[in-house]
Amino acid sequence: MNKTEVIDGTTSVPRSPRAASGNADIGSLLDEGPFTRMQKLVVLLAALSIVLDGFDGQLIGFAIPMMIKEWGVTREVFAPVVAAGLIGMGIGSACAGLFADRFGRRMAVIMSVFVFGAATCAIGLAPDALTVAILRFIAGLGIGGALPSATTVTAEFTPARRRTLAVTATIVCVPLGGMLAGFFASHVLPVYGWRTLFFVGGSLPIVLGFVLLAALPESPRFLARRPQRWGELNSLLGRMGRPMAEGVRYTDALEQASEKRDGFRALFALGYGRDTVLVWVAFFMCLTAVYSAFSWLPTMLMAEGLPPSVAGSGLTAYNLGGVIGALVCAVAMTRWGSFWPLVICCAGGAASAFAMRWVDINQNTSLLIFGFGVHGLFVNAVQSTLYALCAFIYPTNVRATGTASALAFGRMGAILSAFAGATIITQGGAGGYLTLLGSVMVMALIALLLVRRHIPRRVPGRP
């Protein structure tokens, strides 16, 4: 309940987050205030950066089959190309937080978008696979840095009551971007070739980068921690429907209460060790499955004799299913907790992959494409909502460390998929590839069954 002040001995009014001493708690201002049009615009800009992040991140999967044909090389030659991009993403994700804390969330998002846009454009000029690998590594730095930076912007501009849905919607923009990349590639590749694919795909984020320079403001929480920028913060809060008096001093009670961090070792102390290992395994297995599809699904389908346009539709269906699955699973978790939604989705991911082994690719192509849509629905539902599970498992002082560590370990699975996908497609064909997808989801299922701290089911009548 808000405290009140007595005026002239008779009138009582709510006290604002600004105390009589001229202090204002930025956390209260942001968490409890309205969700204004200006804030929604910021969230939209952050989401657009992630749509193009997913768009550019998956272009390589559509282009590899045509690159192999043009240069007369084997699939294995492109395993380091895929791995280089994933390693760049891992480094970019790890460094984005440090960059954002020093130079601001705004510049972290903008620089990430410019980096992956410029590097993607340059791939269109590449003369060989080695050059593509170098440019994919550079693009990966931006692609990896954009997601955590943009989700941070979304979280820090969204009131607490809408934050979970807003952040989940931002993460879902990755498969949404991949789905758009599939539609784009299906029209561009057959007519204009893979180089035009990268020219156009890289130009879009460069254009967005200039829009962000003009329209994206700095995070209020970042500004609140820098007194020399409080004038800028006052102006921003006014645009957000929270006008403040000149000279007010800003504090951040929630962040200050969480300043003390127990570090990496805390993830294995006080009974958290078991859940830490199991969540790491779940991330590892899910990202192995996700990036096996992102990088190699069109290549596998073309290896089975399907034309490029049809092969690309497999990944498009996978991403479309992923968007639907992530949103449905997030809603289910808010009502029934995390245990059953995650278990059911893991089982569905495994079952759909194994079931597709029995589909004749040439006789039932449409059924196979539909199967990949169903598989993408289940796998991306698990992957997207694992972030919420991490946020629940760990206390405030190690929450960021716990989530970042799980994602970093999961990136190792993504890097593994770069080499495993090429080898398995060559040696085992479609059957081996589908067995890989199903097996890793079985392992994710086992890990999540053993997690102790699942998000509990919501009790009816309680907020």
N, C-alpha and C positions, 0 to 999 in steps of 0.2 A: 504494500500500500504506500502511496506517495505521502510524504510529510506535508504539513500545511503551515502557512504563516498567518498570523492574526493582524489585520489592518484596522486601525482606529478602534480596536477592542471588539469589533463586531464581525468583520468579514474574514472568511477563511478561503484561501486559494491554493491550488496545487503548487508545489515548489518545482521548478524546472531543474534540469541537470546542472545548471549553473548555480553555485552556492552564493551566499551573501558576500563571501570573500572575493568574488569575481572569478571563481574556478568553474570549469565545465568538464564533465566526464564525457569524452568523445564516444566511449562505448555505449553509454545510455542514449546519447543523441542519435546514434546510428541504429541501435538494436530496437529501440522502442518507438521510433518515429515513423512517419508515413513513407510509403514507397512511391516516390514522385516520378513524374514523367522523365525528368532529367536522369534519375537513377536507372530507370528502365532503359534509357538510351545507352548508358554506360554498359549495362549488362548485355544489351544487343550487340554493341561493338566488340565486347569481349567474346561473345558467342561467335560472331563472324570470323574473328581471328582463329578460333578453333575449328570452324567449318573448313577454312582454307588450310589449316594445319593438317586436318585429316585428308583433305583433297590432295595436297602436294605429297603428303606422306605415302599415299597409296598409288601414285602414278607409276612408280617403278614396277609394281606388280603387273600392271597392264602392258607396260612397254617391253619387259624382258623377252617375251616370245619373239617379238619383231627384231629386237637387237641381236638375239641369238641367230636368227635367220640372216640378217644383213651382214654380220661379221663372221659367220661360219664357225662359231665356237660352241662349246658344250654348256649345259646347264651349270655344271660345277664351276665354270669360270665366273659365274655371277653370284656364287655363294659369298665370296668376300665383298662384293658390291653391296649385297643386302646387309651383311654383317657390319660393314663400315657405317651405313646409315643408322643402324640400331645402336652401335657404339656411340656415335655422335649424339643420338637421342639421350642415351644414358648420361653422358657428360653434360649435355645441355640441361637436363633436368636437375642434376646435382648442383650446377653452377648458377642456375636461374635464381634460386633463393638468395644466394650471396649477392648477386648483382642487384636484385630487387631491394634488398635491405640497405644497400649502400647508395644506389642511384635512383631508387623509386620503382614502384610497380609499373607506372606508366611507361618509362623508358625500357623496362624489361620486356613488356609486351611488344612495343614498337620495334625495338632492335631485333627481337626474335622473328617477327614477321618479315622485316627487311632481309634478314640473313637467309631464311629458308626460301624467300621469293627470288632473291638474286641468284642463289646457288642452283635452284631448280631451273631458272631460265638458262643458266650456263650449261646445264646438262644437254640442252638441245644442240650445242656446238661440239659435244664430246666426240673425239675420233676413235676411242677404244674403251674397253671395260675398266682399265686402270683409272682413266680420267673420270669416268662415271663414279667409281668408288670414292675418289677424293672429293668430288663435288657432293656426293650423297652424305659423306661424313660432315661436310660443312653445313649442308641443309639440315642434317640431323641435329646439329647444335641448336638451330633455330626452332625446329619442330619439337625437340625435347624441352626447350625452354619456354615455349608459348603456353603449353597446357597448365603447368603449375602457376605461371604468372597470371594468366587470364582467369583461372579459377580463384586466385587470391583477390583479384580485382572484383570479381563477381561477389565473393563472400563479403568483402569490406564495403561494398555499396548497397548490400541487400539487408533489410531488417531481419532480425533473428527468426521471426515467425515464418519467413519465406526463404530462408537461406538454404535449407537442405534441398528443396525442389529446384532452386535457381542453380546451385552448384551441380546437381545431377543433370539438369538440362544442358549445362555447359559441357560436361564430360560426354554426354550423348552426341554432341556436335562432331566428335571424331568419326564415328561410323556414318553420321549423316554426310560429312564431307567425303568420305570414301564412296558412299552411294552416289553422290553427285559426280564424283570422278569416274565412276563406272558408266553413267549415262554419257558423260562428255567423251570418254575414250571410245565408246562404241560408235560414236558418230565421227570423231576426228581421225582415229587410227586407220580405218580402211581407206580414207580419202586423202589425208594429208600426211600420214606417217607419224612415227613416234617423236620426231624432233619438234614438230609443231605442238604436240601434246605438252612438252615441257616449256616451250616458249610461252604459250598461252597460260598454262598452269602456274608459271612463275610470275607472269605479269600481274595476275589478279591480286596476290598479296602485296606486291609493290604499290599498286594503286591504293589498296586498303591501308598500307602503312602511312601514306600521305594523309588519308582521311583521319587516321588515328592521331597523327601529329596535330591536326587542326581541332579535333573534337574530343579526344579522350583526356579527362582530367586526372590529376594525381589522386591517390588514395587518401581519404581524410585521416585514417589512422597513421599513415606514413607522415603526413604533414603535422599531425598533432605532436609527434615526437621531436619536431625541429622548430623551436621557438622563433627562429629567424623567418619562418614561412607561415606564421600564424595569420598574417594579413591575407595571404592566399587562401588559407583555410577558412577564414571568415567569409570571404567572397564565395567560396565553393559551398559552404553550408547555407548561405543565402539562396543560391541557385537550387539547393536541395530542399527548400522549404523550411529551413531551420535558422532563421536570422539570429545573429548573436551581436552583442554590444561590442564596441571597440575596446580593446584593452583586456578582454577576458583571457584568463590563463587556462590552458587545456591540460587535462590529465587523462589517463587511460587506466582506470582501476583494475579492469580485468587483466590487461596485459601486464601491468605492474605486479599483480598477484601471482602471475605465472612466470615472472622473470627467472626465478631459480629453476634450473633444469638439471635433472639427475643424470643426463647423458645416456649414451648407448647402453651402458651396463644395466641400467634400470629396466630395459626390455626383458632381461633374463632374471630379474629379482622379484621378490614379493609375489611369487606364483605366476608371473607373466611369461616365464620361459616357454612353457608348453604351447600356449596360444601363439606366441611369437613365431616359433618354428613352424607351426601348422599353417598360420596365415602366410608365411613366406612360401611354403610349399604350394599353397593354393594360388598365390600370385604367379609363381614360376610356371605352374602347369597351365593356367589360363592364358598367360601371355605367350607360351609356346604354341598353344592352339590358335590364338588370335593372329599372331604374326606368321604362322605357317599358312594361314589363309590370305592375309594381306599380301605376302610376298610371292606365294607359289601357286595359289589356286588357279589363276588363268593359265599359267604354264602347264600345270598338270592336265587341265582340260584340253589344251591344244595338243599335248603329247598323246592324248587319247583320240586325236583326229578331229576335234571340233574346230570350226572356224573361229577367228579372233573375236568377232562380234558376239558369238554365243559363249565363248570362253569367258569373256569379260562380264557377261550377264550373271555368271555364277558368283563373282565377288560383289556385284551390285546387289543381288538378292541377299547375300550374306550380311551386308551392311544394313539393308532395309530391315531385315529381321532383327539385327542388333539394336537399332533405334527403338523398335517396338518393345523388344524384350527388356531393355534397360529401364524404360519408363514403367512398364507393367510390374517388373520386379521391385522397383523402388516404391511404388504404391502399395504392393503387397506387403513389403517389409514394414511399412508404417502401421499396418493393421495387425499383421500376424507375427511380427518379429522376423528375425533373419534365418532361423534354423530351417524351417520347412521350405520357404521360397528358394534358398540357396541349394539345398539338397535336391529338390525337385529339378531345378535348372541344370545342375551338374549331371544328374541322371539322364535328363532329356538330351543334353549335349552329347553324352556318350552313346546313348541309344540311337540317336539320329545318325551319328557318324557310322556306327556299325551297320545300321539298316541300309545305308546307301551302298554298302559293298555288294548287295544283292540286286542293285539296279543296273540294267544294261544301258551303258552310257549312250550308245548310238540308237538304240531302239526306244528309249524312254528319256530323252534329253530333258524335256520339260519337267518330268518328275524329279530328275536329279537336281536341276536348278532350284526347284521348290524345296528339295531336301536340304540344300545348302542354306536357303533362307531360314528354315526351321532350326538348323544347327547354329547359325549365327545368332538367332533369337536367344537360344539358351546360353551359349557361351558368353556373349556380350552382356547378358543379364547378370551373370555371375561377376564378370570382370568389372563392370561399372559400379556395382553395389558393394564390392569388397572394400572400397574406400570408406563407406559408411560403417562397415563392421570394424575397421581399424579405429575409426573415430570413437566408437563405443568401447572397445576393449581397453584402450589406454587412457590414463588420467591426463589432465590438461598439461602437466609439466613435461610429459614425454609423448604427447599425441603426435606432434609434427615429426619427431624423430622416428616413432614407430611406423607411421604411414610412409615416410620417405624411405626407410630401410626396407620395408616390404616391397615397395615399387622398385627399388634398386636391385633387390634379389630377383624380382620377377623379370627385370630387363635381361638377366642372364639367360632366362628361358627364351626370350625373344631372340637373343643372339644365337643360341643353340639352334633355333628353328631355321636360321639362315643356311646353316650347313646340313642339318638333318633333312630339311625339305628337299634340297637338290639331290642328295644321295638316295633318299627313299623313293622319290619319283623315278629316278633312273633305274634302281634295282628292283623296286617292288610295284611300280606303276600306281594306278589309282587305288588298288586294294591296299597296298602298303601305306599310302598317304592317308587313307581313311582310317586305317588301323591306328596310325599315330594320333590322329585327332581324337579318336574315341578313347584311347588308352590314357592320354594325359587328363581327360576329363574324369575318368574313373579315379585317378590319383587325387585330383582336386576334390572329388566327392568324399573320399576316405578322410582327407585332411579336415574338411569342414564338418564331417560327422564327429570328429574328435575334439573340435574346438569347445572349450568350456564356457566362455563368455559370449554367448550369442545375444543379439538385441532381443529383449523380451517382447512378448505379445502385448499389444496395447489393451488395457482394461477398459471396457465400455464405460463412458461417463467421466473418464479422466482425460485431461488434456494431453 
